[in-house]
């Protein structure tokens, strides 16, 4: 993701296609169908917002030390927890 605008990014994107984005969209739609999101959010809002958050994960956590595998996994876990629960304390 950090190579956006470079030739290597375009090659990877062409190789992988949009299957990652489509897979994410399908996962979100399934979760909506299961009733796991608040009803006040439209499907379009959820797909666009969650897709954006995952696609731009690297722009939020981009320090050199964040690219170590275990730290990336921990950061991604926190990121998902944040998306699920927000920043407020649970009561």
C-alpha positions as CSV (number, residue, x, y, z in Angstrom):
1,X,0.0,0.0,0.0
2,X,2.9,2.4,0.7
3,X,3.9,2.1,-3.0
4,X,0.8,3.8,-4.4
5,X,1.7,5.8,-7.5
6,X,4.7,3.7,-8.2
7,X,5.0,1.1,-11.0
8,X,5.4,-1.8,-8.5
9,X,2.0,-0.8,-7.0
10,X,0.3,-0.9,-10.4
11,X,1.9,-4.3,-11.2
12,X,0.7,-5.8,-7.8
13,X,-2.7,-4.3,-8.3
14,X,-3.0,-5.8,-11.8
15,X,-1.7,-9.2,-10.5
16,X,-4.1,-9.3,-7.5
17,X,-6.9,-7.5,-9.2
18,X,-9.8,-6.1,-7.1
19,X,-10.5,-9.5,-5.5
20,X,-9.3,-8.3,-2.1
21,X,-11.8,-5.4,-2.2
22,X,-14.6,-7.6,-3.5
23,X,-13.9,-10.2,-0.8
24,X,-14.0,-7.5,1.9
25,X,-17.3,-6.2,0.5
26,X,-18.8,-9.7,0.5
27,X,-17.7,-10.2,4.1
28,X,-19.3,-6.9,5.1
29,X,-22.5,-7.8,3.3
30,X,-22.6,-11.1,5.1
31,X,-22.1,-9.4,8.5
32,X,-24.9,-7.0,7.7
33,X,-27.1,-9.9,6.8
34,X,-26.3,-11.5,10.1
35,X,-27.4,-8.3,11.9
36,X,-24.0,-7.6,13.5
37,X,-24.1,-3.9,12.7
38,X,-26.3,-1.1,14.0
39,X,-29.5,-0.9,11.9
40,X,-29.1,2.9,11.4
41,X,-26.1,2.4,9.1
42,X,-26.9,1.8,5.4
43,X,-25.1,-1.0,3.6
44,X,-23.4,1.5,1.3
45,X,-22.1,3.5,4.3
46,X,-20.8,0.4,6.0
47,X,-19.1,-1.0,2.9
48,X,-17.5,2.3,1.9
49,X,-16.4,3.2,5.5
50,X,-15.0,-0.2,6.5
51,X,-13.3,-0.8,3.1
52,X,-11.7,2.6,3.3
53,X,-10.5,2.0,6.9
54,X,-8.8,-1.3,5.9
55,X,-7.4,-0.1,2.6
56,X,-5.8,2.9,4.4
57,X,-4.6,1.0,7.4
58,X,-1.0,1.7,6.4
59,X,-1.6,5.4,6.4
60,X,-2.5,5.3,10.1
61,X,0.1,2.9,11.3
62,X,3.1,3.6,9.1
63,X,6.1,3.9,11.4
64,X,9.0,1.7,10.6
65,X,8.5,-0.4,13.8
66,X,4.9,-0.9,12.8
67,X,6.0,-3.2,9.9
68,X,7.3,-5.9,12.2
69,X,4.8,-8.8,11.8
70,X,3.8,-9.3,15.4
71,X,3.3,-5.6,15.9
72,X,1.2,-5.4,12.6
73,X,-1.0,-8.2,14.0
74,X,-1.4,-6.4,17.3
75,X,-2.2,-3.1,15.6
76,X,-4.7,-4.7,13.3
77,X,-6.4,-6.3,16.3
78,X,-6.6,-3.0,18.1
79,X,-7.9,-1.4,14.8
80,X,-10.7,-3.9,14.5
81,X,-11.5,-3.5,18.2
82,X,-11.7,0.3,17.6
83,X,-14.0,-0.2,14.6
84,X,-16.3,-2.5,16.7
85,X,-16.4,-0.5,19.9
86,X,-15.2,3.0,19.2
87,X,-13.1,4.9,21.7
88,X,-15.5,5.2,24.6
89,X,-15.4,3.1,27.7
90,X,-17.7,0.2,27.8
91,X,-20.1,0.4,30.7
